[in-house]
Amino acid sequence: MDIMELASALGKALKEDERMKKFAEAKYEYASNDELQKKLVEYEIQQKALQGEITKPERDTAFIDIIQKRIDELYREITENPAFIKLNETQAEVNELMNAVNMTITANITGETPSSCTHNCSTCGGCH
């Protein structure tokens, strides 16, 4: 098997990993959550409005405060949304998996084990 065939096989194996499946499901739930998507759009619009107000020579501080309060409220609602939380959690799991895969590949190329212990055995080539 050449390198590209091995990479393809690794990609297929990763795609079948439960963490990848959960991440794909979380991305779908996140993208199809209409309430969350509306809040994300409004959050972006409010951010642009705030930037527009802040750059004006004659700032309306009361209006800026209103916008900022709405941004803070939207941020809280977005980050507390179960679909958002699930996406972040599954993304972290996938990142951890990919880091472990990359460290394993690097260790096999260099012959050196990772220098720092993460205290997560899935990221390690063996105990020190």
C-alpha positions in Angstrom: 0.0 0.0 0.0 1.3 3.4 -0.9 1.0 6.5 1.4 -2.1 7.9 -0.4 -3.9 4.5 0.0 -3.0 4.4 3.7 -4.2 8.0 4.1 -7.4 7.1 2.4 -7.9 4.0 4.6 -7.2 6.2 7.7 -9.7 8.8 6.5 -12.4 6.0 6.0 -11.6 4.6 9.5 -11.9 8.0 11.1 -15.2 8.6 9.3 -16.5 5.4 11.0 -15.3 6.5 14.4 -18.1 7.1 16.9 -16.8 10.6 17.7 -16.9 11.6 14.1 -20.4 10.3 13.7 -21.6 12.2 16.8 -19.9 15.3 15.5 -21.6 15.0 12.1 -24.9 14.6 13.9 -24.3 17.6 16.1 -23.4 19.7 13.0 -26.7 18.7 11.4 -28.7 19.5 14.5 -26.9 22.9 14.9 -27.5 23.8 11.2 -31.1 22.7 11.2 -32.0 24.5 14.5 -34.0 27.4 13.1 -34.3 29.2 16.5 -30.5 29.0 17.0 -29.8 30.1 13.4 -32.0 33.2 13.8 -30.2 34.1 17.0 -26.8 33.7 15.3 -27.9 36.0 12.4 -29.3 38.6 14.9 -26.1 38.4 16.9 -24.0 39.1 13.8 -26.3 42.0 12.9 -26.2 43.5 16.4 -22.4 43.2 16.3 -22.2 45.2 13.1 -24.7 47.8 14.5 -22.5 48.1 17.6 -19.4 48.6 15.4 -21.2 51.2 13.4 -22.3 53.1 16.4 -18.9 53.0 18.1 -17.2 54.5 15.1 -19.6 57.5 14.8 -18.1 60.8 15.9 -21.2 61.6 17.9 -21.8 58.4 19.8 -25.2 57.7 21.4 -24.0 55.9 24.5 -27.6 54.9 25.6 -28.1 53.3 22.2 -24.8 51.6 22.4 -25.7 50.2 25.9 -29.0 48.9 24.5 -27.2 47.1 21.6 -24.5 45.7 24.0 -27.2 44.3 26.3 -28.9 42.6 23.4 -25.6 41.2 22.2 -24.9 39.8 25.7 -28.4 38.3 25.9 -28.1 36.7 22.5 -24.6 35.4 23.4 -26.0 33.7 26.6 -29.0 32.3 24.7 -26.7 30.9 21.9 -24.1 29.4 24.2 -26.7 27.8 26.4 -28.6 26.2 23.5 -28.3 22.4 23.6 -27.4 22.2 19.9 -24.5 24.7 20.4 -23.3 22.9 23.5 -23.4 19.5 21.7 -21.5 20.9 18.7 -18.8 22.3 20.9 -18.4 19.2 22.9 -18.3 16.9 19.9 -15.9 19.3 18.2 -13.5 19.0 21.2 -13.7 15.2 21.0 -12.9 15.2 17.3 -10.0 17.7 17.9 -8.6 15.4 20.6 -8.9 12.4 18.3 -7.2 14.2 15.5 -4.4 15.4 17.8 -3.9 11.8 19.0 -3.7 10.6 15.4 -1.3 13.3 14.4 0.9 12.6 17.5 0.9 8.9 16.6 1.9 9.6 13.0 4.6 12.0 14.1 6.0 9.5 16.7 6.2 6.9 14.1 8.0 9.2 11.7 10.5 10.6 14.3 10.7 7.7 16.6 10.1 10.0 19.5 7.2 9.9 21.8 5.4 13.1 22.7 7.3 15.2 25.3 4.3 16.2 27.4 1.8 14.0 29.1 -1.8 15.0 28.6 -3.0 12.6 31.2 -5.3 11.2 28.6 -4.1 7.8 27.6 -5.7 8.0 24.1 -3.2 10.7 23.2 -0.1 8.8 24.2 2.2 6.2 22.9 2.9 4.8 26.3 3.5 5.8 29.9 6.7 7.3 31.0 
